[in-house]
Amino acid sequence: PAATATPAAAAPAQPVDVDVEQVLTGIAQSKGNPNLNWRTSIVDLMKLLDLDSSLDNRKELATELGYSGAKDGSAEMNIWLHKAVMRELEKSGGRVPASLKD
């Protein structure tokens, strides 16, 4: 009789341990664009990750992440967004330095 492959039991999910700052720095270096200020700018962070950084897209992201202020592209909204994205990365198992969250 032909042997049938049985799938291995799924391993329990291991916590992800990713150094977010190291990964993002590596992306910036590999793209040859060290001038992006991704550590504090949501627009530059989105550009680094090849995401649409338009105001409409940032408004959508702000809504998705629960921003309650005016979605007008203000510095306040953008700073909040950057910190919220960093907190989300941390929730997903990334190691994010306090300087990028606070």
N, C-alpha and C positions, 0 to 999 in steps of 0.2 A: 504493500500500500504506500501511496505517496505521503511523504511527511508534510504536515501543514505547519506553517510558521505560526506560532502564537505570540501575540504582542507581549512584550515585557510589561510587567506591572508598572504603571506610571509612578515615577519617583515623586515623593512629596515635594511640593514647591519649595525651592530654596530661596531664602531672601536674597534679593539682588544687592550687590554691594559695588556700586559704580561711583567712582570719584568724578562727579559732574564737572567740577572746575578743570580737572585734568583732561577729560574728554573734549570739552569745549575749546580749551586752549589748543589741543591737538588739531581740532578741525580748523581753527583759525590759522594755525601754522601751515597745515597742508594746503589750504586754499591760498596761501600767500597774501593774506589780508589781515595782518596783525593790528591794523588801525581801527578795526571795528571795536566799539566800546560795549561789548556784549555783557560785561559785568554789571553795568548799570542801565543800559538802554534796551528797552524791549524791542525797539525797531532794529537795532543792530543784532540783538540776539536772534530775532526772527530771520533777518537776512543771512546770518551765519548758518542757520539751519535750513536755508532755502525755502522759507515760508513767506507767504504774501504778507508784507508788513504795512499794507495800506490801512488807512483809518477805518474803512468799512470792516476789514478783517480784524483789526484790533477791537472794534466795537463788539463784534461777534464773540471774540475771545473773552472780553470783559463780561458780557452777559453770561456766557457759559460758566465762568469762574465766580460769578456772584457779585460783581462790582455794583455798588448801589449809587455811586455818584453820577454826575453828568458824563455821558459818553461822547465827549467832544474833542478827544485827542489832547487834552490838557496834560501838563507835566504831572499833575496829581494822578490822573488816570494811568498814564504810562508807567510811573513809578510803582503804583499799586499792582499793575499787571505784571511787571518784572518780578516783583517779590512773590506774587501769587504763583507764577509759573515755577519759580524756584521751590516754593513750598510743595507744589504738585510733584515736581521731580523727586523731592525728598520722600513724599508719601509713597512713591513708586519704588523706593528702595535706594535712591541715589544719596550719596554723601554730599551735602551742600554746605559749604562754610557759612558760618553765621553772617559774615560780611555780605553775602549775596542774598540773605533772607530778610535782614533787618534794616 
